[in-house]
Amino acid sequence: MKILHSKPTLRAVLFAVGLTSALNAHADDEARKAILELRVQLKATVQTVQEQQNQITQLNEALAKLRGQHDVTANTVGQLKADQSATYDSVDKRLVALEPIPIEVQVQKSYDAAALLLENKDYAAALKAFDAHAKKFPQSAQMADVRYSQGFAAFALNNQKLAVQHLTRFVEQYATHEKMPDALFVLGNAQLTLNKKPDANATFKKLIAAFPEHANSQKAALLLK
């Protein structure tokens, strides 16, 4: 028995070709549609990114502006504080200048300043300072020390006459003062330098009699002539 193979007809071929074309066209439409959607999405994404970037830029600008304002504010506050402090200091100094300084404070400051000069061996300045103190505060509690210091400074400056003058006054006025052994010894040396030997001997004898155990008395005994 023969098997018969039928040949495709022209109509069948055309149908197949049309079907294929239709399918291809449909596929192309879908692809184009997908591409268009992707383009739309990409455009939207790009726009969103640009908007976000703009927002970030605006925020950075705002932050920079705020930082600038903060710096300006900080500088202004700092300057105001400095000005305020300077004003307070100025007012305080003016108030101090206007307030009367208690007399005892003035006396002590005057004496301390002179004593510091003497301690630093600035004898000329010390002598002037003690002279000024004695003139301004003749009744001060420090006058005994002032008189002795005047004599000592004058002796250190080799002004023996002035030294004798101050130390003689000290010896006469402050017999019980703790500096009496030193005052008598310096006075005797000043008198001896002026070639007033009788006066010097009298002073040294007085020192030895009043303070026999003092080191100055031992030195004075060697100077007796």
LOSE-359571 format. One line per field, with one value per residue: x, y, z of N, C-alpha, C in turn; residue number from 1. Coordinates in Angstrom, 1 decimal. Example, Ala and Ser with C-alpha at 12.3 -4.5 7.8 and 13.67 -1.06 7.14 Angstrom:
<recs>
n_X (13.2;12.8);
n_Y (-5.7;-2.2);
n_Z (7.8;7.1);
ca_X (12.3;13.7);
ca_Y (-4.5;-1.1);
ca_Z (7.8;7.1);
c_X (13.2;12.9);
c_Y (-3.3;0.0);
c_Z (7.8;7.9);
vopa (1;2);
</recs>
This chain:
<recs>
n_X (0.8;0.7;2.0;0.8;2.3;1.3;1.7;2.4;0.1;-0.2;-1.7;-1.5;1.2;1.4;-0.2;1.3;3.5;2.4;1.5;3.9;5.1;3.2;3.6;6.2;6.0;4.4;6.1;8.1;6.7;6.2;8.8;9.6;7.8;8.6;11.2;10.5;9.2;11.3;12.9;11.4;11.3;14.0;14.4;12.8;14.1;16.6;15.8;14.8;17.2;18.6;17.0;17.3;20.0;20.1;18.7;20.5;22.7;21.5;21.0;23.6;24.6;22.9;23.8;26.4;26.0;24.8;26.9;28.7;27.2;27.2;29.9;30.3;28.6;29.8;32.3;31.4;30.1;32.4;33.9;32.2;32.3;35.0;35.0;33.3;34.6;36.8;35.6;34.5;37.0;38.0;36.1;36.3;39.0;38.7;36.9;38.4;40.4;38.9;38.1;38.9;42.2;42.9;44.7;46.6;47.2;48.4;50.7;52.0;52.5;54.2;56.4;57.1;57.9;60.2;61.8;62.2;63.8;66.1;66.8;67.5;69.8;69.9;70.9;70.8;68.3;66.7;67.3;66.2;63.5;62.9;63.3;61.2;59.1;59.4;58.9;56.3;54.8;55.3;54.6;54.3;54.1;56.3;58.5;60.8;62.2;62.5;64.2;66.6;67.1;67.6;70.0;71.6;71.6;72.7;75.3;76.1;76.3;78.5;78.1;78.9;78.5;75.7;74.8;75.6;74.0;71.3;71.5;72.3;70.0;68.2;69.3;68.9;66.1;65.0;65.7;65.3;64.9;65.1;67.1;69.1;71.8;73.0;72.7;74.3;76.8;77.2;77.0;79.2;81.3;80.9;81.5;84.1;85.2;84.9;86.9;86.4;87.3;87.0;84.2;83.5;84.7;83.2;80.7;81.2;81.8;79.4;77.9;79.2;78.7;75.9;75.2;76.8;77.1;76.6;77.5;78.4;79.4;81.8;83.2;83.3;85.0;87.5;87.9;88.2;90.1);
n_Y (-1.2;2.2;5.1;8.3;11.4;14.6;17.7;20.9;23.4;26.5;28.3;27.5;27.9;30.7;31.4;30.4;32.0;34.5;34.2;33.9;36.4;38.0;37.2;37.9;40.7;41.3;40.6;42.5;44.8;44.4;44.5;47.1;48.5;47.7;48.8;51.5;51.8;51.3;53.5;55.6;55.0;55.2;57.9;59.0;58.2;59.4;62.0;62.1;61.6;63.8;65.8;65.1;65.5;68.2;69.0;68.1;69.8;72.3;71.9;71.7;74.2;75.7;74.7;75.6;78.3;78.5;77.7;79.8;81.9;81.0;81.1;83.8;84.7;83.5;84.8;87.3;87.1;86.4;88.7;90.5;89.5;89.9;92.7;93.3;92.3;94.0;96.4;96.0;95.7;98.2;99.8;98.7;99.5;102.2;102.5;101.6;103.5;105.7;105.0;105.7;104.9;103.1;104.5;103.0;101.0;102.5;103.3;100.9;100.0;101.9;101.6;98.9;99.1;100.7;99.1;96.9;97.9;98.4;95.8;94.9;96.1;98.6;101.3;104.1;104.7;103.5;105.0;107.5;106.7;105.9;108.4;109.8;108.4;108.9;111.6;111.8;110.0;110.5;109.6;106.9;103.3;102.1;103.7;103.4;101.4;102.6;104.8;103.5;102.2;104.3;105.3;103.1;102.8;105.2;104.9;102.7;104.1;105.5;107.9;109.2;111.3;111.7;109.2;109.0;111.0;110.0;107.5;108.2;109.6;107.4;105.7;107.3;107.5;105.0;103.0;100.4;98.9;96.0;96.2;97.6;96.7;96.4;99.0;100.6;99.5;100.1;102.8;103.5;102.7;104.5;106.9;106.4;106.3;108.9;109.9;110.5;109.5;109.5;109.7;107.4;105.4;105.7;104.9;102.3;101.2;101.5;99.8;97.3;97.2;97.1;95.0;92.5;89.8;89.8;89.4;91.6;93.1;91.8;92.3;95.1;95.4;94.9;97.1;99.2;101.9);
n_Z (0.0;-0.9;0.5;0.5;-0.1;0.6;-1.0;0.3;0.1;-1.6;-0.3;2.3;2.8;2.6;4.7;6.9;6.7;7.1;9.6;11.0;10.6;11.8;14.4;14.8;14.5;16.7;18.7;18.3;18.9;21.6;22.6;21.9;23.4;26.0;26.0;25.8;28.2;29.9;29.3;30.1;32.9;33.4;32.9;34.8;37.1;36.7;36.9;39.5;40.9;40.2;41.4;44.1;44.3;44.0;46.2;48.2;47.6;48.2;50.9;51.8;51.2;52.9;55.4;55.4;55.4;57.9;59.5;59.0;60.1;62.6;63.3;63.1;65.0;67.3;67.3;67.7;70.2;71.7;71.5;72.7;75.3;75.9;75.8;77.8;80.0;80.0;80.5;83.0;84.4;84.1;85.3;87.9;88.6;88.5;90.6;92.7;92.7;93.4;96.0;99.3;100.6;103.5;106.1;107.6;105.7;103.7;105.1;105.7;103.1;102.2;103.9;103.4;100.7;100.8;102.5;100.9;98.9;100.4;101.1;98.7;98.3;97.2;98.1;97.9;96.8;98.7;101.0;100.2;100.1;102.7;104.0;102.8;103.9;106.6;106.6;105.7;107.3;110.2;112.7;112.6;113.3;112.5;112.7;114.3;113.1;110.7;111.3;112.0;109.6;107.9;109.0;108.6;105.7;105.0;106.1;104.5;102.1;102.5;103.7;106.3;108.2;108.0;108.7;111.4;112.4;112.0;113.4;116.0;116.8;116.7;118.8;121.0;121.1;121.0;123.0;123.9;121.7;119.5;117.6;118.7;119.4;116.9;115.9;117.6;117.1;114.3;114.5;116.1;114.3;112.3;113.6;114.2;111.6;110.9;112.4;115.0;117.6;120.5;120.7;119.4;121.0;123.3;122.4;121.7;124.2;125.5;124.1;124.7;127.5;127.7;126.1;126.6;125.8;123.2;119.7;118.3;120.4;121.0;118.7;118.9;121.1;120.0;118.5;120.2;121.3);
ca_X (0.0;1.5;1.6;0.8;2.7;0.6;2.5;1.7;-0.5;0.3;-2.5;-0.9;2.5;1.1;-0.7;2.4;4.4;1.7;1.5;5.2;5.2;2.4;4.2;7.4;5.5;3.9;7.3;8.7;5.9;6.4;10.1;9.6;7.0;9.4;12.2;10.0;9.0;12.6;13.4;10.5;11.7;15.3;14.3;12.3;15.2;17.6;15.2;14.8;18.6;19.0;16.3;18.0;21.3;19.8;18.4;21.7;23.4;20.8;21.3;25.0;24.7;22.3;24.7;27.6;25.5;24.6;28.2;29.2;26.5;27.6;31.2;30.2;28.0;30.8;33.2;30.7;30.0;33.7;34.3;31.4;32.8;36.2;34.7;32.6;35.6;37.7;34.8;34.5;38.3;38.2;35.2;36.9;40.1;38.2;36.3;39.5;41.0;38.0;37.9;40.1;43.0;43.1;46.0;47.5;47.6;49.4;51.9;52.6;53.0;55.4;57.5;57.5;58.6;61.5;62.5;62.6;65.0;67.3;67.1;68.1;71.1;69.8;70.9;70.4;66.8;66.2;67.4;65.1;62.2;62.8;63.2;59.9;58.2;59.5;58.3;54.8;54.2;56.3;54.1;53.9;54.6;57.5;59.5;62.1;62.9;62.8;65.4;67.7;67.4;68.1;71.4;72.4;71.7;73.7;76.6;76.5;76.7;79.7;77.8;79.1;77.8;74.2;74.7;75.7;72.8;70.2;71.7;72.2;68.5;67.7;69.8;68.3;64.7;64.5;66.8;64.9;64.6;65.9;68.2;70.1;73.2;73.5;72.8;75.5;78.0;77.3;77.3;80.6;82.1;80.7;82.2;85.5;85.6;85.0;88.0;85.9;87.7;86.4;82.8;83.5;85.0;82.1;79.6;81.5;81.7;78.0;77.4;79.7;78.1;74.5;75.0;78.1;77.2;76.3;78.7;78.9;80.2;83.1;83.9;83.6;86.1;88.7;88.0;88.4;91.4);
ca_Y (0.0;3.4;6.3;9.5;12.6;15.7;18.9;22.0;24.3;27.9;29.0;27.1;28.6;32.1;31.5;30.3;33.2;35.6;34.0;34.2;37.9;38.6;36.9;38.8;42.1;41.4;40.6;43.8;45.8;44.2;44.9;48.5;48.9;47.5;49.8;52.8;51.9;51.4;54.8;56.4;54.8;55.8;59.3;59.4;57.9;60.4;63.3;61.9;61.7;65.3;66.5;64.8;66.2;69.7;69.2;68.0;71.1;73.3;71.6;72.0;75.7;76.2;74.4;76.5;79.6;78.4;77.7;81.1;82.7;80.5;81.6;85.3;84.8;83.1;85.9;88.5;86.8;86.5;90.1;91.1;89.1;90.6;94.1;93.4;92.1;95.2;97.4;95.7;96.0;99.6;100.3;98.3;100.3;103.6;102.5;101.5;104.9;106.7;104.7;106.1;103.8;103.2;105.1;101.9;100.3;103.4;103.3;99.6;99.9;102.8;101.0;97.7;99.5;101.2;97.9;96.0;98.6;98.2;94.4;94.7;96.9;99.9;102.1;105.5;104.7;103.1;106.2;108.4;106.1;106.0;109.8;110.2;107.7;109.6;112.9;111.6;109.3;110.6;108.9;105.5;102.3;101.6;104.8;103.0;100.7;103.6;105.5;102.6;101.9;105.5;105.3;102.0;103.1;106.3;104.3;101.9;105.0;106.2;109.3;109.0;112.3;111.4;108.0;109.4;111.8;109.1;106.4;108.9;109.8;106.1;105.3;108.2;107.4;103.6;102.3;99.0;98.2;94.8;96.5;98.5;96.3;96.7;100.4;101.0;99.0;100.9;104.2;103.5;102.6;105.8;107.9;106.1;106.7;110.4;110.2;110.9;108.4;109.5;109.3;106.0;104.5;105.8;104.1;100.8;100.8;101.4;98.5;96.2;97.2;96.8;93.6;91.8;88.5;89.9;89.2;93.0;93.6;91.2;93.1;96.4;95.4;94.9;98.4;100.2;102.4);
ca_Z (0.0;-1.0;1.3;-0.4;0.6;0.0;-1.1;0.9;-0.9;-1.6;0.7;3.6;3.0;2.9;6.1;7.8;6.6;7.7;11.1;11.5;10.5;12.9;15.7;14.9;14.7;18.0;19.6;18.2;19.6;23.0;22.9;21.8;24.6;27.1;25.9;26.1;29.6;30.6;29.1;31.0;34.2;33.6;32.9;36.1;38.0;36.6;37.4;41.0;41.4;40.1;42.5;45.4;44.3;44.2;47.6;48.9;47.4;49.0;52.3;52.1;51.2;54.1;56.5;55.3;55.8;59.3;60.1;58.9;61.1;64.0;63.5;63.3;66.4;68.3;67.4;68.3;71.7;72.3;71.6;73.7;76.6;76.2;76.0;79.1;81.0;80.0;81.1;84.5;85.0;84.1;86.4;89.2;88.8;88.9;92.0;93.7;92.7;94.1;97.4;100.1;101.1;104.9;106.5;108.0;104.5;103.1;105.9;105.5;101.7;102.1;104.6;102.6;99.5;101.2;103.0;99.7;98.3;101.3;101.0;97.4;98.4;96.5;99.3;97.6;96.6;100.0;101.9;99.8;100.4;104.2;104.3;102.4;104.8;107.9;106.5;105.5;108.5;111.4;113.9;112.3;114.2;111.9;112.8;114.9;112.0;109.6;111.7;111.9;108.2;107.4;109.4;107.9;104.3;104.9;106.3;103.3;101.0;103.0;104.2;107.7;109.0;108.0;109.4;112.8;112.7;112.1;114.4;117.3;117.1;117.0;120.1;122.0;121.1;121.0;123.8;124.1;120.4;119.2;116.7;119.4;119.3;115.5;115.7;118.4;116.4;113.1;114.9;116.5;113.2;111.5;114.3;114.0;110.2;110.9;113.2;116.3;118.4;121.8;120.6;119.0;122.1;124.2;121.8;121.8;125.6;125.8;123.5;125.5;128.8;127.5;125.5;126.8;125.1;121.7;118.8;118.0;121.5;120.8;117.6;119.4;122.0;119.2;117.9;121.3;121.3);
c_X (0.9;1.0;1.8;1.3;2.1;1.5;1.7;1.2;0.0;-0.5;-1.9;0.4;2.3;0.6;0.4;3.3;3.7;1.7;2.8;5.5;4.4;3.0;5.4;7.0;5.1;5.1;8.0;8.0;6.1;7.8;10.2;8.9;7.9;10.6;11.7;9.7;10.3;13.1;12.7;11.0;13.1;15.3;13.8;13.3;16.2;17.0;15.2;16.2;19.0;18.3;16.9;19.3;21.1;19.5;19.6;22.6;22.8;21.1;22.7;25.2;24.0;23.1;25.9;27.2;25.3;25.9;28.8;28.5;26.9;29.0;31.2;29.6;29.0;31.8;32.6;30.5;31.3;34.2;33.5;31.9;34.1;36.0;34.1;33.6;36.5;36.9;34.7;35.9;38.5;37.4;35.8;38.1;39.7;37.6;37.4;40.2;40.2;37.9;39.1;40.8;43.2;44.6;47.0;48.0;48.6;50.7;52.7;53.2;54.2;56.6;58.1;58.3;60.0;62.4;63.0;63.8;66.3;67.7;67.9;69.4;71.1;69.7;70.5;68.9;66.2;66.2;66.4;63.7;61.9;62.6;61.7;58.8;58.2;58.8;56.8;54.1;55.1;55.8;53.8;54.6;56.0;58.7;60.8;62.9;63.4;64.1;66.7;68.1;68.0;69.6;72.2;72.6;72.7;75.1;77.1;76.9;77.9;79.4;77.7;78.4;76.3;74.0;74.7;74.5;71.6;70.3;71.7;70.8;67.9;68.1;69.2;66.8;64.2;65.5;66.5;64.7;65.6;67.2;69.3;71.5;73.8;73.7;74.0;76.8;78.3;77.7;78.7;81.6;82.1;81.6;83.7;86.0;85.7;86.2;87.6;86.1;87.0;84.9;82.6;83.7;83.8;80.9;79.9;81.4;80.3;77.4;77.9;79.0;76.6;74.3;76.3;78.2;76.9;77.6;79.2;79.7;81.7;83.9;84.3;84.8;87.4;89.0;88.3;89.9;91.6);
c_Y (1.2;4.5;7.5;10.7;13.8;16.9;20.0;22.9;25.7;28.7;28.7;27.8;30.0;32.3;31.4;31.5;34.4;35.5;34.4;35.7;38.5;38.4;37.8;40.2;42.3;41.4;41.9;44.9;45.7;44.8;46.4;49.1;48.8;48.5;51.2;52.9;52.0;52.9;55.8;56.3;55.4;57.3;59.8;59.2;59.0;61.7;63.2;62.2;63.2;66.1;66.3;65.5;67.7;69.9;69.1;69.3;72.2;73.2;72.0;73.5;76.3;75.9;75.3;77.9;79.6;78.4;79.1;82.0;82.3;81.1;83.1;85.5;84.5;84.2;87.1;88.3;86.9;87.9;90.8;90.8;89.8;92.1;94.3;93.3;93.4;96.3;97.2;96.0;97.5;100.3;100.0;99.2;101.7;103.6;102.4;102.9;105.9;106.3;105.1;104.9;104.0;103.7;104.0;101.1;101.2;103.3;102.0;99.5;100.8;102.2;99.8;98.0;99.9;100.0;97.0;96.6;98.3;96.8;94.1;95.5;98.1;101.0;103.5;105.6;104.4;104.3;107.2;107.9;106.2;107.4;110.2;109.6;108.5;111.0;112.8;111.0;109.3;109.9;107.4;104.5;101.8;102.6;104.3;102.2;101.6;104.4;104.7;102.4;103.1;105.6;104.3;102.3;104.2;105.8;103.5;102.8;105.8;107.7;109.2;110.0;112.1;110.2;108.2;110.1;110.9;108.1;107.0;109.1;108.4;105.6;106.1;107.9;106.0;102.7;100.8;98.2;97.0;95.1;97.4;98.0;96.6;98.2;101.0;100.7;99.9;102.3;104.4;103.5;103.9;106.9;107.6;106.5;108.2;110.9;110.8;109.8;108.4;109.1;107.8;105.0;104.5;104.9;102.7;100.3;100.7;100.1;97.3;96.1;96.7;95.4;92.9;90.5;88.6;89.9;90.6;93.5;93.1;92.0;94.5;96.5;95.4;96.3;99.5;100.6;103.4);
c_Z (0.0;-0.1;0.5;0.4;-0.2;0.0;-0.5;-0.2;-0.7;-0.5;2.1;3.9;3.3;4.3;7.1;7.8;7.3;9.2;11.7;11.6;11.6;14.3;15.9;15.2;16.2;19.0;19.5;18.9;21.1;23.4;22.9;23.0;25.8;27.2;26.3;27.6;30.4;30.5;30.0;32.5;34.5;33.7;34.3;37.2;38.0;37.2;39.0;41.6;41.3;41.2;43.8;45.5;44.6;45.7;48.5;48.8;48.2;50.5;52.7;52.2;52.5;55.4;56.5;55.8;57.4;60.0;60.1;59.9;62.5;64.3;63.8;64.7;67.5;68.4;68.1;69.8;72.4;72.5;72.6;75.1;76.9;76.5;77.4;80.2;81.1;80.7;82.6;85.1;85.1;85.2;87.8;89.6;89.2;90.3;93.0;93.8;93.5;95.6;98.2;100.7;102.6;105.2;106.8;106.8;103.8;103.8;105.6;104.1;101.5;102.7;103.8;101.4;99.8;101.7;101.9;99.0;99.1;101.2;99.7;97.2;97.5;97.5;99.1;97.5;97.9;101.0;101.5;100.2;101.9;104.6;104.0;103.4;106.1;107.8;106.4;106.7;109.7;112.6;113.7;113.2;113.7;112.0;113.3;113.8;110.9;110.0;111.6;110.5;107.5;107.7;108.7;106.4;104.1;105.1;105.1;102.1;101.4;103.4;105.7;108.6;109.1;108.8;110.9;113.2;113.0;113.3;115.8;117.7;117.5;118.4;121.2;122.2;121.4;121.7;123.9;122.8;120.1;118.3;117.4;119.3;117.9;115.4;116.4;117.6;115.1;113.5;115.3;115.3;112.3;112.2;114.2;112.6;110.1;111.8;114.6;117.3;119.8;121.7;120.2;120.2;123.1;123.7;122.0;123.2;126.0;125.3;124.3;126.8;128.7;127.0;125.5;126.0;123.6;120.9;118.4;119.2;121.4;119.7;118.1;120.3;121.2;118.6;119.0;121.2;122.4);
vopa (1;2;3;4;5;6;7;8;9;10;11;12;13;14;15;16;17;18;19;20;21;22;23;24;25;26;27;28;29;30;31;32;33;34;35;36;37;38;39;40;41;42;43;44;45;46;47;48;49;50;51;52;53;54;55;56;57;58;59;60;61;62;63;64;65;66;67;68;69;70;71;72;73;74;75;76;77;78;79;80;81;82;83;84;85;86;87;88;89;90;91;92;93;94;95;96;97;98;99;100;101;102;103;104;105;106;107;108;109;110;111;112;113;114;115;116;117;118;119;120;121;122;123;124;125;126;127;128;129;130;131;132;133;134;135;136;137;138;139;140;141;142;143;144;145;146;147;148;149;150;151;152;153;154;155;156;157;158;159;160;161;162;163;164;165;166;167;168;169;170;171;172;173;174;175;176;177;178;179;180;181;182;183;184;185;186;187;188;189;190;191;192;193;194;195;196;197;198;199;200;201;202;203;204;205;206;207;208;209;210;211;212;213;214;215;216;217;218;219;220;221;222;223;224;225);
</recs>
